[in-house]
Amino acid sequence: MEDFIGFIGVFILLVAYFLHLFRIIKPDKLFYLILNFIGASLACLASVLIHYMPFIILEAAWALVSLISIIKLFLLKPTN
């Protein structure tokens, strides 16, 4: 089960990366940030389940940065 969760998380992160790399989505858009948050959260969960601290730290930081970016996006959104 841990492998499946980790695979899905990493797959989502790679999809986001390739979509950005090929200029399909921009890194400051909500969809990109959500993909990063979900992917990193799943990868972090898998790392917790297998007790692998280096990736727990890495993926938790990645998820946190993505979450902060999502929150900032909503707080700075124009109210027109």
Contact map, one row per residue, 1 for C-alpha under 8 A:
11111000000000000000000000000000000000000000000000000000000000000000000000000000
11111100000000000000000000000000000000000000011011000000000000000000000000000000
11111110000000000000000000000000000000000000010000000000000000000000000000000000
11111111000000000000000000000000000000000000000000000000000000000000000000000000
11111111100000000000000000000000000000000110110000000000000000000000000000000000
01111111110000000000000000000000000000000111111000000000000000000000000000000000
00111111111000000000000000000000000000000010000000000000000000000000000000000000
00011111111100000000000000000000000000100110000000000000000000000000000000000000
00001111111110000000000000000000000001111110000000000000000000000000000000000000
00000111111111000000000000000000000000110110000000000000000000000000000000000000
00000011111111100000000000000000000000100000000000000000000000000000000000000000
00000001111111110000000000000000001101100000000000000000000000000000000000000000
00000000111111111000000000000000001100110000000000000000000000000000000000000000
00000000011111111100000000000000000000000000000000000000000000000000000000000000
00000000001111111110000000000000000000000000000000000000000000000000000000000000
00000000000111111111000000000001001100000000000000000000000000000000000000000000
00000000000011111111100000000000000000000000000000000000000000000000000000000000
00000000000001111111110000000000000000000000000000000000000000000000000000000000
00000000000000111111111110000000000000000000000000000000000000000000000000000000
00000000000000011111111111100001000000000000000000000000000000000000000000000000
00000000000000001111111100000000000000000000000000000000000000000000000000000000
00000000000000000111111100000000000000000000000000000000000000000000000000000000
00000000000000000011111111000000000000000000000000000000000000000000000000000000
00000000000000000011111111000000000000000000000000000000000000000000000000000000
00000000000000000011001111101011000000000000000000000000000000000000000000000000
00000000000000000001001111111001000000000000000000000000000000000000000000000000
00000000000000000001000011111001100000000000000000000000000000000000000000000000
00000000000000000000000001111101100000000000000000000000000000000000000000000000
00000000000000000000000011111111100000000000000000000000000000000000000000000000
00000000000000000000000000011111110000000000000000000000000000000000010010000000
00000000000000000000000010001111111000000000000000000000000000000000000000000000
00000000000000010001000011111111111100000000000000000000000000000000000000000000
00000000000000000000000000111111111110000000000000000000000000000110110000000000
00000000000000000000000000000111111111000000000000000000000000000110010000000000
00000000000110010000000000000011111111100000000000000000000000000000000000000000
00000000000110010000000000000001111111110000000000000000000001100100000000000000
00000000000000000000000000000000111111111000000000000000000001110110000000000000
00000000100100000000000000000000011111111100000000000000000000100000000000000000
00000001111110000000000000000000001111111110000000000000000000100000000000000000
00000000110010000000000000000000000111111111000000000000001101100000000000000000
00000000100000000000000000000000000011111111100000000000001100100000000000000000
00001101110000000000000000000000000001111111110000000000000000000000000000000000
00001111110000000000000000000000000000111111111000000000001000000000000000000000
00000100000000000000000000000000000000011111111100000011111100000000000000000000
00001100000000000000000000000000000000001111111110000001000000000000000000000000
01101100000000000000000000000000000000000111111111000000000000000000000000000000
01000100000000000000000000000000000000000011111111111011000000000000000000000000
00000000000000000000000000000000000000000001111111111001000000000000000000000000
01000000000000000000000000000000000000000000111111110000000000000000000000000000
01000000000000000000000000000000000000000000011111110000000000000000000000000000
00000000000000000000000000000000000000000000001111111000000000000000000000000000
00000000000000000000000000000000000000000000001111111111000000000000000000000000
00000000000000000000000000000000000000000000001100111111100000000000000000000000
00000000000000000000000000000000000000000000000000011111110000000000000000000000
00000000000000000000000000000000000000000001001000011111111100000000000000000000
00000000000000000000000000000000000000000001101100011111111100000000000000000000
00000000000000000000000000000000000000000001000000001111111110000000000000000000
00000000000000000000000000000000000000000001000000000111111111000000000000000000
00000000000000000000000000000000000000011011000000000011111111100000000000000000
00000000000000000000000000000000000000011001000000000011111111110000000000000000
00000000000000000000000000000000000000000000000000000000111111111000000000000000
00000000000000000000000000000000000110010000000000000000011111111100000000000000
00000000000000000000000000000000000111111000000000000000001111111110000000000000
00000000000000000000000000000000000010000000000000000000000111111111000000000000
00000000000000000000000000000000000000000000000000000000000011111111100000000000
00000000000000000000000000000000110110000000000000000000000001111111110000000000
00000000000000000000000000000000110010000000000000000000000000111111111000000000
00000000000000000000000000000000000000000000000000000000000000011111111100000000
00000000000000000000000000000000100000000000000000000000000000001111111110000000
00000000000000000000000000000100110000000000000000000000000000000111111111000000
00000000000000000000000000000000000000000000000000000000000000000011111111100000
00000000000000000000000000000000000000000000000000000000000000000001111111110000
00000000000000000000000000000100000000000000000000000000000000000000111111111000
00000000000000000000000000000000000000000000000000000000000000000000011111111000
00000000000000000000000000000000000000000000000000000000000000000000001111111000
00000000000000000000000000000000000000000000000000000000000000000000000111111100
00000000000000000000000000000000000000000000000000000000000000000000000011111110
00000000000000000000000000000000000000000000000000000000000000000000000000011111
00000000000000000000000000000000000000000000000000000000000000000000000000001111
00000000000000000000000000000000000000000000000000000000000000000000000000000111
